[in-house]
Amino acid sequence: MNLTNLDECIHVVDDGTSLEKVLRSITESEFSHTCFYLQQVQEDAFYVFDVGDIVRKYEIFTSKLPRVTPFYAVKCNNKPIVLEVLATLGANFDCASKGEINQVLDLGIDKSRILFAKPTKLASHIRYAATVGVDLMTFDNESELHKVKSLYPNARLIIRVRCDADVAQCPLGAKFGCDIITEAPRLIRTARFLGLEVVGMSFHVGSGCEDPPVFRRGIAAARKLFDYASTLGYNFDYLDLGGGYPGNTGTSIDKIANVINLALEEFFPDPSVKVIAEPGRFFVASAFALATNIHSKREVHNNEQDDSVIHVMYYINDGVYGAFNCVSNDNYHPIPVPLKVRNLFNISVLLF
């Protein structure tokens, strides 16, 4: 589902108004007289976005992790209003492509607030980053170093190492990150030989982390790599803690924050080290609610026995090729909340 070409409506509601209440009001046409979109396509699936939720999440993140500067992962949700609100609050941005960099710059956000956080990049995207002056970027392999040497030799590089959580909603270690023992030292030596500037280390424990101690392991490993790099003449000053901060309603980052704060105090007491992170779903997961339309239903009967109803199939106007791609990609299990209850069966959810 893509609403970017449709009118978007902003309504100011009373404090304490829930997303469910707003959704119910919209479906009952209480707002339709003020919104062309609702008048014309009310049957379509749509999102409701609580701007205040992002503001509260930003306050939580910065208060619980006072040393950590958030670089919002644009890939998570690139709606312009999300980017504008976070930029106004003071967040920086983790971009993974030319398109994301261009979108952030088009909003008037300074290039110095962008991290090109993809270890493997298209050559054309590196050239674009060089053209617009986005010089902070990640790598995790030797091929990328030679590519950067050829296309953007003045880039400032952050080496990404693998640091997998034991439990995460979306593990990333198989795709990105070099081995900190067998590969990282060699890559740093190669970067030194090529005359490239490496300024720090990053790791990503996996999206939706449920293993807080993994952050201590990553920070402890970073200390060793910082020290090794100094023997080659490098002075690392960036420590990127990546993502993994849960953001769904009812979740908390308290345990993760406690682990990170203690580890930073132990291994990186020097305040001159720039500690950053790449939260994505933490900022936006609980800020959006999706309303879909049950347009049809089908009763499945037990034809071999007594013709009783085995289950009921409800058909909605969205699916795994739209807003529910997270079901197949992120192992997410959505819980439906009926706004208009009319003898709705209690069912398990299986989306197609």
Rosetta blueprint (number, residue, H / E / L):
1 M L
2 N L
3 L L
4 T L
5 N L
6 L L
7 D L
8 E L
9 C L
10 I L
11 H L
12 V L
13 V L
14 D L
15 D L
16 G L
17 T L
18 S L
19 L H
20 E H
21 K H
22 V H
23 L H
24 R H
25 S H
26 I H
27 T H
28 E L
29 S L
30 E L
31 F L
32 S H
33 H H
34 T H
35 C L
36 F H
37 Y H
38 L H
39 Q H
40 Q H
41 V L
42 Q L
43 E L
44 D L
45 A L
46 F E
47 Y E
48 V E
49 F E
50 D L
51 V H
52 G H
53 D H
54 I H
55 V H
56 R H
57 K H
58 Y H
59 E H
60 I H
61 F H
62 T H
63 S H
64 K H
65 L L
66 P L
67 R L
68 V E
69 T E
70 P E
71 F E
72 Y E
73 A E
74 V H
75 K H
76 C H
77 N L
78 N L
79 K L
80 P H
81 I H
82 V H
83 L H
84 E H
85 V H
86 L H
87 A H
88 T H
89 L H
90 G L
91 A L
92 N E
93 F E
94 D E
95 C E
96 A L
97 S L
98 K H
99 G H
100 E H
101 I H
102 N H
103 Q H
104 V H
105 L H
106 D H
107 L L
108 G L
109 I L
110 D L
111 K H
112 S H
113 R H
114 I E
115 L E
116 F E
117 A L
118 K L
119 P L
120 T L
121 K L
122 L L
123 A H
124 S H
125 H H
126 I H
127 R H
128 Y H
129 A H
130 A H
131 T H
132 V H
133 G L
134 V L
135 D L
136 L E
137 M E
138 T E
139 F E
140 D L
141 N L
142 E H
143 S H
144 E H
145 L H
146 H H
147 K H
148 V H
149 K H
150 S H
151 L H
152 Y L
153 P L
154 N L
155 A L
156 R E
157 L E
158 I E
159 I E
160 R E
161 V E
162 R E
163 C L
164 D L
165 A L
166 D L
167 V L
168 A E
169 Q E
170 C E
171 P L
172 L L
173 G L
174 A L
175 K L
176 F L
177 G L
178 C E
179 D L
180 I L
181 I L
182 T L
183 E L
184 A H
185 P H
186 R H
187 L H
188 I H
189 R H
190 T H
191 A H
192 R H
193 F H
194 L H
195 G L
196 L L
197 E E
198 V E
199 V E
200 G E
201 M E
202 S E
203 F E
204 H E
205 V L
206 G L
207 S E
208 G E
209 C E
210 E L
211 D L
212 P L
213 P H
214 V H
215 F H
216 R H
217 R H
218 G H
219 I H
220 A H
221 A H
222 A H
223 R H
224 K H
225 L H
226 F H
227 D H
228 Y H
229 A H
230 S H
231 T H
232 L L
233 G L
234 Y L
235 N L
236 F L
237 D L
238 Y E
239 L E
240 D E
241 L L
242 G L
243 G L
244 G L
245 Y L
246 P L
247 G L
248 N L
249 T L
250 G L
251 T L
252 S L
253 I L
254 D H
255 K H
256 I H
257 A H
258 N H
259 V H
260 I H
261 N H
262 L H
263 A H
264 L H
265 E H
266 E H
267 F H
268 F L
269 P L
270 D L
271 P L
272 S L
273 V L
274 K E
275 V E
276 I E
277 A E
278 E L
279 P L
280 G L
281 R H
282 F H
283 F H
284 V H
285 A L
286 S L
287 A L
288 F E
289 A E
290 L E
291 A E
292 T L
293 N L
294 I E
295 H E
296 S E
297 K E
298 R E
299 E E
300 V E
301 H E
302 N L
303 N L
304 E L
305 Q L
306 D L
307 D L
308 S L
309 V E
310 I E
311 H E
312 V E
313 M E
314 Y E
315 Y E
316 I E
317 N L
318 D L
319 G L
320 V L
321 Y L
322 G L
323 A L
324 F L
325 N H
326 C H
327 V H
328 S H
329 N H
330 D L
331 N L
332 Y L
333 H L
334 P L
335 I L
336 P L
337 V L
338 P L
339 L L
340 K L
341 V L
342 R L
343 N L
344 L L
345 F L
346 N L
347 I L
348 S L
349 V L
350 L L
351 L L
352 F L
